[in-house]
Amino acid sequence: MKNRNSSAEKVVYILKIRKFILFVLFLSGLLACQNNQHTQEKITGKWYIEDIQAADTSDVLGSALLAFSIARNNVEAMEFTKDNKYNIINREDTILKQKNFSFTEDQSHIIIDGDTTWEIKELTNDQLILLSQDNTQVYLKKK
């Protein structure tokens, strides 16, 4: 009789654990969806380039080339739209290039047209710091 109670208690305990695990999985999925929406809302808008710096001294050339390219094309801002468009905008407020963007699953990187990846180092309501694949940090501000 004691064995039956013991095994019944184990079954009840396992069912409780299973319910708890399912609840945690559901909750984490819900939070991930909210985080995705939150990141999308924060990044939407026009971001003005404040500074470009090498993240370390190993690739100063990459930073210099990016800064030169931005200056040569009179690039002033990057814009991320609600419909996942990425625009490069010049000083005359004209769109120079338009591409699509998405986020990695963990929301830590922006992927431009499926090939260029920017790591999101910081994202607040008015500041965005991106790290390029060649180790260049781009500092942007919303105005």
Beta strands, then each sheet from edge to edge (+ up, - down):
strand 1: 45-54
strand 2: 75-80
strand 3: 85-90
strand 4: 95-103
strand 5: 109-112
strand 6: 116-123
strand 7: 127-131
strand 8: 136-142
sheet 1: 1+ 2- 3+ 4- 5+ 6- 7+ 8- 1+
end
